[in-house]
C-alpha cells in the first residue's frame, strides 16, 4: 500500500470500521505493553513482598521513560498524520527523524546519569530502606535500556499515527512474548531473582526497538533517515504542540507514583510498609492492564481523527470521537464491576502469601473501580484535543487525573482518613476530572458541528 492508498482509505472508508481496524492492533500493542509490568510483578511476587515493592518503586522511572517517549511519539506522530492528510511528505520525513533520534540521545544521557547512583535514585523514588536493594536490582538493566525504550515508544506511536498500527503491534507483541519467555528463565533458571525480571524486560525492549525501526522502512511508512535529522526550533515547536499533553500527563504520573510510594509507606501499619507499597504496585498494574484496552481503542481513533481533520472532513472526526467514547465507557463499566466484586481474588494472584498485601490491595482496587468508567470520556476527549492542535485543553485534561487533582487529594485525604485516604485518592481525582471534562466535551462537539456546515 502506498501513502496515496493510505490517504484514500483514511478519508473514504466508513468511520466505525476504520476505527475498529486501527484500534484492534493498537489494543493488542497496548495490552502487551502493560503485560511487561504485570508479568514481572507476577513472577517476582513468588519471591518476596519486598521484591514486589521494588518493582513498584521502579514504576516511577518507567513513567519517566514513557514521558519522553510519548512526548516525542505523540508530538511527531500527530504532526505526521496531519502532514500526510495534507500530502506534505517532506515535512513529515524531517519531523519523523528528529522525533526518533532526539529521545535516543536524551535516553543515553539519562542512563549514564542514573547508573552513577542507583541507591540514591531508588530512595528518591520513595523506596523504604528494606526495599532499596530490590529496587536497585530491578532498575539496573531498565536504566541501561533507557535510550532504546524511549525511542521504541516514539517509533510505535509514529507508526500508529500514520495508520500503520499493524506493524507497530508486531514489534510490541514480539517483545512482550519474549519477555514472558525470558522471565522464568532469568529469575528462576539462572537464579537472578529480581535482576532477572529486569534483564528480561531490557532484552525484550531492545528486540522491539529493532523490529519497530525496521517497520519505518516499509513503503507505506515515513522513513527514518539520518540525513533528515534536521533539528530546529520550528520542528521542536511542532513536536511540543502535539506532544505537550502527553509530556505533562506522564510527568505528573511520575510525580504521582513517587508520592504514592511515600504515602503508602507513611500511612501503613507499623511493620507493613513493604506490604503497602507492594499492594499499590499490584493495583497500579491491574488498572494499567485494564485501562490499556481503552487507551488502545482511543488511540485507534487518533489516526482517523488526524487524517480527516487535516483533510477538512470534520463530520468524520466527530463520528470517530463519539464512537471511541461510547465503546470505551461501556468496556470500563463491565471491567469495573468485575474488579469490584472479585478484588481480593485478583490481588491474590500476585502475592497470595501476604494477607496484609491482599487486604490493602483489595480495598484500593475497589475504590478505583468505583470511578474507573468516568475515564472513558476523559481519555477520548483529551486525545481529540491533542490531535487537532488545541494544546491547552488537551494538556489540562491530561494533567488533572494524576496531577492537578490527584496530587493535592493525595496530600489532603490521608491526613483525615489515614490509609483509606490514600486508597480513595485516585477515585476522587477521577470524579473531579470528569466534572471538568464535561463542559469541554460539550464545547468541542458544538464546534465540530459548526465546522461541518
Secondary structure, 3 states (H helix, E strand, C coil): CCHHHHHHHHHHCCHHHHHHHHHHHHHHHHHHHHHHHHHHHHHHCCCCHHHHHHHHHHHHHHHHHHHHHHHHHHHHHHHHHHHHHCCCHHHHHHHHHHHHHHHHHHHHHHHHHHHCCHHHHHHHCCCCCCCHHHHHHHHHHHHHCHHHHHHHHHHHHHHHHCCCHHHHHHHHHHHHHHHHHHHHHHHHHCCCCHHHHHHHHHHHHHHHHHHHHHHCCCCCCCCCCHHHCCCCHHHHHHHHHHHHHHHHHHHHHHHHHHHHHHHHHHHCCCCCHHHHHHHHHHHHHHHHHHHHHHHHHHHHHHHHHHHHHHCCCHHHHHHHHHHHHHHHHHHHHHHHHHHHHCHHHHHHCCCCCCHHHHHHHHHHHHHHHHHHCCHHHHHHHHHHHHHCCCHHHHHHHHHHHHHHCHHHHHHHHHHHHCHHHHHHHHHHHHHHHHHHHHHHHHHHHHHHHHHHC
